[in-house]
Amino acid sequence: MVSIGIQSEEQTGGGPYFLRIHGGIYHSIGSLMPENGCDPVYAQLYIYDTSESCPLRMRNANNSECIESLMVELTNHIMVINPYAHSFKSMYMAMEMRPQRQRDVRMFIFNDRTNDPGRYNLPTTTDVAAVFESTDGGPPLGERHLIVEPFGGHVRRISSLQNALDPLAYPLLFPYGDPGWHCGMIQTNPRTEVRRKISQNKYAAYRLSVRGSVDSFHMAGKLFLQWIVDMYVRIEAERLNYIRYHQNDLRRDLYMNICDFVQSEAEQYHCDIGRMIVLPSTFVGSPRNMAERYQDAMSIVRQHGKPDLFITFTRNPTWPEITAELSPGEGAHLRPDIVARVFHAKLKALIDDIVKLKIFGKVAAVIYTIEFQKRGLPHAHILVSLTREDKIVDVINVDNIVQKFRHLKTLFTTSLARI
C-alpha cells in the first residue's frame, strides 16, 4: 500500500536468490487518486473493486508471471479483512458523495502510542484511520499521524516509528492490519506484572521466532527476505540516530581539538564540512570498533606468538538441522533465520571442542571472525594459538591434527546432538 525506495543490486547469473541493498530503505505514500493519464499504483488500487483492480495489477510488468486467479482471490481476501483497505475505500466513497470532488477531504492514519498493546482483538477501521472534512485549513494534526491527500498531494515519507508502516508496506505479511513496532510497545510479564518497553531488535526477534507447524510469515519467500533486510536497516538507523543525538553522553568534547583543527582548515579552503558525529567503538563496523578489535588481536599475537591453526568453518545448506526445519519445496536460502541459528550453534560447539575439550591440545587464545558471502553463506575464520607444550613441532603432530579434523567433519555433518 506504500511505495518502497531502495537501491538494490541486481542478481546476475545462477545461484540462489539474494537481496543486497546500498544505502537505506524509504517508504512513501502519495495521493489517493492517480494523476490524469497515469495508472493507479499502491494504495490507489484499493479504491477499485476486485474486477477492476486485478487487471490493473496484472498489467504491471513485475506481475507478468503471477497467477491471475490467485491474484483475484488474494485481493478479495484483503478487501474483506484488512482495515486499511477499508479506510482507503471509505475515503474514496466520501469523495464520491461530495460535489465536484472538493479537496477538503482528508484521511489520517493513527499512530496512538497510548493504545494498549496487550489487547488481542483485531483492529477495526475506526481504530486505524479516520476520514474528515477540514475547513479553513483544518484542525492541527499530530505530527505522528500519517496524512493521505485526495488529489495531487506531495509524496510523504513514512517514519520508521509509525506503527502502520509494516501493515501498509507488507499487507500479505500483516493481512489483518495488526500494528508493527512503535515506541510505546510494552511487554508485561504475566508472573511479576512488570511492564517494560520492547525495542525494535526484540520485536524483530519475536517475529522471526517460529510458532506452530504452519506459519505464513516464514513461508513468504522473497517477501520474507525483504522484510528482514528492511527491519535490519531500521534497527541500524535508530541506533545511529541515538548516537547522533547523544554525543554529549559519548564524551564528544574529547575530540574538540580535532574538530577545531578541521574547522579551521575548512574555513581556509572555503569548505562546509557540516557537523561531526563520533561513532563509538561499541557500534559494530565503525572505524573505532574495527581498530579496537584489530589492536586486541595484535595484543594476543604479541603475548602468545603467531597462531598455530587457521580453521575455516563454513555453513552447509544440507546440514540435517537445517533441512529438518524446512517446509516441502523450500530452500535454505529462503530461511536465513534457521541458517544463522544453526550456524551459530555449531560454531559455539566447535569453539567449545577446541577450548574446553582441548581436541588439539591446550589452547592459549582463540580469535575468530564471521563473514557472510555474497549469496548469504556464513563462514568463520578461526585462529588458534596453542600453549608451548602443545605446539606443532613434527610430522606426527600434523598427522594427529589431520585425523582430528576428519573426525570433526564427520561429527558436524551427521550428528544432530551437536547442538
Secondary structure, 3 states (H helix, E strand, C coil): CCEEEEEECCCCCCCCCCCCEEEEEEEEECCCCCCCCCCCCHHHHHHCCHHHHHHHHHHCHHHCCCCHHHHHHHHHHHHHHCHHHHHHHHHHHHHHCCHHHCCCEEEEECCCCCCCCCCCCCCCHHHHEEEEECCCCCCCCCCCCEEECCCCCCCEECCCCCCCHHHHHCCCCCCCCCCCCCCCCEEECCCCCCEEECCHHHHHHHHHCCCCCCCCCCCCCHHHHHHHHHHHHHHHHHHHHHHHHCCCCCCHHHHHHHHHHHHHHHHHCCCCCCCCCCCCCCCCCCHHHHHHHHHHHHHHHHHHCCCCEEEEEECCCCCHHHHCCCCCCCCHHHCHHHHHHHHHHHHHHHHHHHHCCCCCCCEEEEEEEEEECCCCCEEEEEEEEECHHHCCCCHHHHHHHHHHHHHHHHHHHHCCCCC
